[in-house]
Amino acid sequence: NGGGPGFFPIKVVYNQNSIDITTSGNWVRYAFFDRKQRRKVGHDMYGLFATYSRFTNYAKDTTGLPVSKATFTIKPSAKSYARLQHYTKFGLHYGNAIGKVKIKVYENGNIIKTDSLISDGKYHNYKLNFATTPKELKIELEARVSPDFYGVTLDADTGVRMDNVAMRGEAGRIFTRMNYENYRQMSVDRQPDLFIFQYGGNTIPYMKTEQQLREYVEGLIFNMKWVKRANPNAMFMLLGPGDMTTSRNGQRLTYPFLPKLNDLMKEECMKNDVAYFSMYEAMGGENSMISWVKQGMAASDYVHFSPKGTKLISEVFYQCLHNDLASVE
């Protein structure tokens, strides 16, 4: 059991099916996995999910600055699974607040709370509990300088809680460059029991040598260990990339280094106490992507799954995990 979509950013940059969120136009998203933004902000505190949103520019001092207002409104999404539409625990995660920040909370159009956020610059989670799922929650914020908002979490009171963090285009080696203490504080609040990393697919087209492969996998494991240090009681699992094919001499073939990457990931995970799921093998191994595309389970780029394929591979993953756990017990 369990419910709610878990984590999502305030400023959403791609389709978000798990929650219906609308924001005022002054929100800007900063992601640690976006190199261009990283240089601009001059700090490395991005929270547990490596991303945050703000509604004003940065300023060291608030004197003489006008007060800015920002809002966001959340409703359960009709596009999501039934369980995701039920939640009673709200968390607004923020940090780097330097001046007074007012917060007003409206439930179904009625004001239910007027408050201030803690402006000591540290990480905090502004929490609210509800008896039943609010049909509509509107948050209104007012400040001269916006804090960094790491995102919102919506969870059920009991059961499994899941935070899904999309890092489009990232290869999984950014963690060690983030602020450790800030990352650790948010980890303590969220208390994850299991981290599932899924990386590798983005690097495959650029791999030219086995040395590159080895360096990549070692770097990825090094980053996972950094996350583990901040979450010493959590278990870790790596999901390898699925089959991906490319065109060679007019023929569709698996990328040459993909099977080697799969083997290397498996080998390094075994050495480092990390569970490994080979999506490549689960799909059927070499050139299996061709039949997935034919059956409408994957897109015509021969890389990404279709919604139908996503559902199938998820079920395969769950079944494998369930069987393995049952055999251990």
Beta strands, then each sheet from edge to edge (+ up, - down):
strand 1: 6-8
strand 2: 19-23
strand 3: 28-31
strand 4: 51-54
strand 5: 68-76
strand 6: 89-95
strand 7: 101-107
strand 8: 110-116
strand 9: 124-129
strand 10: 137-143
strand 11: 148-155
strand 12: 194-198
strand 13: 235-239
strand 14: 245-248
strand 15: 251-254
strand 16: 275-277
sheet 1: 1+ 11- 6+ 9-
sheet 2: 2+ 5- 10+ 7- 8+
sheet 3: 3+ 4-
sheet 4: 12+ 13+ 16+
sheet 5: 14+ 15-
end
